[in-house]
Amino acid sequence: PFEMEYRVQRHDGEYRWVLDVGRPRLSPNGEFLGYVGSVLDITDRKDTEEIKQDLAHVQRLAIMGELTAAVAHELRQPSAAIMSNAEAALALLETGKPPSDEIREIVADIKHANMRANEVLGHIQDFVLNRKTGMQPIDINTVVSDVLVLVAGDSRKRRVQIRTELCGGLPLVAGNRTHLQQVLINLIMNAMDAMSNTPPEKR
């Protein structure tokens, strides 16, 4: 038995998507006699799926537009740390006999800040581009943690405290990481919007 989707060119030159399904036909003694099947035009379904994907992409861009200030804040922190450490290292080097332990510590801090900035940028890129990962085994706790990186700056700006209660040792689940991230971000942003009139100490 087989089932496949592909495009064919119609007599008028237009390409159409079809679903081709076939089942083997056997004689009573097991001899293969050929296939019985059908070919269904699924172009409309394919077009609908494409529209949904485009809408989801636009929604992700809109969300990132709302989070732009917060993301900039997330990147300013490691950038400022790198600049401060670089200036400190230069000052030590100009003394002629820089203490190697302090220089080593400064370089480690610069490396850590750079990794932090790259982590933030990686989360943003994965979310906006919606890498074609499809359904795959994912760790829900990791998805939650990645989302919290994206909304951290916005939550601080709104003076909202986000508490996590993650359960260890959870099994992997089949899902689309980007879609789950989008759902969580929507929920968190809506929750923070709903608390705009709540006293800060209760947010």
C-alpha positions as CSV (number, residue, x, y, z in Angstrom):
1,P,0.0,0.0,0.0
2,F,1.2,3.5,-0.7
3,E,0.1,7.1,-0.2
4,M,1.9,10.2,-1.6
5,E,1.3,13.8,-2.4
6,Y,2.8,15.5,-5.5
7,R,2.1,18.1,-8.2
8,V,0.9,17.4,-11.7
9,Q,0.4,19.7,-14.6
10,R,-3.2,19.9,-15.9
11,H,-4.1,20.1,-19.6
12,D,-4.4,23.9,-19.3
13,G,-0.9,24.2,-17.9
14,E,-1.9,24.8,-14.3
15,Y,-0.1,22.8,-11.6
16,R,-2.3,21.0,-9.1
17,W,-1.5,19.1,-5.9
18,V,-2.9,15.6,-5.7
19,L,-3.1,12.9,-3.1
20,D,-2.4,9.5,-4.7
21,V,-3.5,6.4,-2.7
22,G,-3.0,2.8,-3.9
23,R,-3.7,-0.6,-2.5
24,P,-2.3,-3.8,-4.1
25,R,-4.8,-6.2,-5.6
26,L,-4.0,-9.9,-5.2
27,S,-5.4,-13.1,-6.7
28,P,-6.7,-15.9,-4.3
29,N,-3.3,-17.6,-4.6
30,G,-1.4,-14.3,-3.7
31,E,-0.4,-13.3,-7.2
32,F,0.0,-9.5,-7.6
33,L,-2.6,-8.2,-10.2
34,G,-1.9,-4.5,-10.0
35,Y,-3.1,-1.6,-7.9
36,V,-6.6,-0.2,-7.1
37,G,-6.5,3.4,-6.0
38,S,-7.5,7.0,-6.4
39,V,-6.0,10.4,-7.2
40,L,-7.7,13.3,-5.4
41,D,-7.1,17.0,-6.1
42,I,-6.0,18.6,-2.8
43,T,-4.9,22.0,-4.1
44,D,-7.4,23.9,-2.1
45,R,-6.3,22.2,1.1
46,K,-2.7,22.9,0.3
47,D,-3.5,26.6,-0.4
48,T,-5.3,26.8,3.0
49,E,-2.3,25.3,4.8
50,E,0.0,27.8,3.1
51,I,-2.2,30.7,4.2
52,K,-2.2,29.4,7.8
53,Q,1.6,29.2,7.7
54,D,1.8,32.8,6.4
55,L,-0.6,34.1,9.1
56,A,1.4,32.3,11.8
57,H,4.6,34.0,10.5
58,V,2.9,37.4,10.5
59,Q,1.7,36.8,14.1
60,R,5.2,35.9,15.1
61,L,6.6,39.1,13.6
62,A,3.9,41.1,15.3
63,I,4.8,39.6,18.7
64,M,8.5,40.3,18.1
65,G,7.5,43.9,17.2
66,E,5.9,44.2,20.6
67,L,8.9,42.7,22.3
68,T,11.5,44.8,20.4
69,A,12.2,47.1,23.3
70,A,12.5,44.3,25.7
71,V,14.8,42.3,23.4
72,A,17.0,45.4,22.9
73,H,17.3,45.7,26.7
74,E,18.3,42.0,26.9
75,L,21.1,42.6,24.4
76,R,22.2,45.9,26.0
77,Q,23.1,44.2,29.2
78,P,25.7,41.8,27.9
79,S,26.9,44.5,25.4
80,A,27.5,46.9,28.3
81,A,29.3,44.2,30.3
82,I,31.6,43.4,27.4
83,M,32.5,47.1,26.9
84,S,33.1,47.6,30.7
85,N,35.3,44.5,30.9
86,A,37.2,45.5,27.8
87,E,38.0,48.9,29.2
88,A,39.1,47.4,32.5
89,A,41.4,45.0,30.7
90,L,42.9,47.8,28.6
91,A,43.5,49.8,31.8
92,L,45.3,46.9,33.4
93,L,47.4,46.2,30.3
94,E,48.6,49.8,30.2
95,T,50.1,49.4,33.7
96,G,52.9,47.4,32.1
97,K,52.6,44.5,34.5
98,P,48.9,43.4,34.3
99,P,47.9,40.8,36.9
100,S,47.2,37.6,34.9
101,D,44.5,36.4,37.3
102,E,42.5,39.5,36.9
103,I,43.0,39.5,33.1
104,R,41.8,35.9,33.0
105,E,38.7,36.7,35.0
106,I,37.9,39.6,32.8
107,V,38.2,37.5,29.6
108,A,35.9,34.9,31.2
109,D,33.3,37.6,32.0
110,I,33.5,38.8,28.4
111,K,33.1,35.3,27.1
112,H,30.1,34.7,29.3
113,A,28.4,38.0,28.2
114,N,29.0,37.1,24.6
115,M,27.4,33.7,25.0
116,R,24.4,35.3,26.7
117,A,23.9,37.7,23.8
118,N,24.2,34.9,21.3
119,E,21.7,32.8,23.2
120,V,19.1,35.7,23.1
121,L,19.8,36.2,19.4
122,G,19.4,32.5,18.7
123,H,16.1,32.3,20.5
124,I,14.8,35.3,18.5
125,Q,16.0,33.8,15.2
126,D,14.5,30.4,15.8
127,F,11.2,32.0,16.8
128,V,10.9,34.5,13.9
129,L,12.1,32.2,11.1
130,N,10.1,29.2,12.4
131,R,12.8,26.7,11.4
132,K,11.2,23.8,9.5
133,T,11.5,21.3,12.3
134,G,7.9,20.0,12.1
135,M,6.9,17.6,14.8
136,Q,9.8,16.4,16.9
137,P,10.5,15.1,20.4
138,I,10.9,18.2,22.6
139,D,11.4,18.9,26.3
140,I,8.5,21.1,27.5
141,N,10.6,22.6,30.3
142,T,13.2,23.8,27.7
143,V,10.4,25.4,25.6
144,V,9.2,27.3,28.7
145,S,12.7,28.4,29.7
146,D,13.4,29.6,26.1
147,V,10.2,31.7,26.1
148,L,11.1,33.3,29.5
149,V,14.3,34.5,27.9
150,L,12.3,36.3,25.2
151,V,9.8,38.0,27.6
152,A,12.2,38.7,30.5
153,G,12.9,42.3,29.5
154,D,9.2,43.1,29.0
155,S,8.2,41.5,32.3
156,R,10.8,43.7,34.1
157,K,9.5,46.8,32.3
158,R,6.0,46.0,33.4
159,R,7.2,45.0,36.9
160,V,5.7,41.6,36.6
161,Q,7.2,38.7,38.5
162,I,7.1,35.4,36.6
163,R,7.4,32.3,38.8
164,T,8.1,28.9,37.3
165,E,7.1,25.5,38.7
166,L,8.7,23.0,36.4
167,C,8.6,19.3,37.0
168,G,11.8,17.4,36.5
169,G,12.1,14.1,34.6
170,L,9.2,14.7,32.3
171,P,9.1,12.5,29.1
172,L,9.7,14.1,25.8
173,V,6.5,15.0,23.8
174,A,5.9,15.3,20.0
175,G,5.3,18.9,19.0
176,N,6.4,21.9,17.0
177,R,8.8,24.0,19.2
178,T,8.1,27.3,17.5
179,H,4.3,26.9,17.6
180,L,4.4,26.0,21.3
181,Q,6.6,29.1,21.9
182,Q,4.1,31.3,20.2
183,V,1.2,29.9,22.3
184,L,3.2,30.5,25.5
185,I,4.3,34.0,24.5
186,N,0.7,34.9,23.6
187,L,-0.5,33.6,27.0
188,I,2.2,35.5,28.9
189,M,1.7,38.8,27.0
190,N,-2.1,38.6,27.5
191,A,-1.6,37.9,31.2
192,M,0.7,40.8,31.6
193,D,-1.7,43.1,29.7
194,A,-4.6,42.0,32.0
195,M,-2.6,43.0,35.1
196,S,-1.8,46.6,33.9
197,N,-4.1,48.0,36.5
198,T,-3.0,45.7,39.3
199,P,-0.6,47.1,42.0
200,P,3.0,46.2,41.0
201,E,3.6,44.2,44.1
202,K,0.7,41.9,43.1
203,R,1.8,41.4,39.5
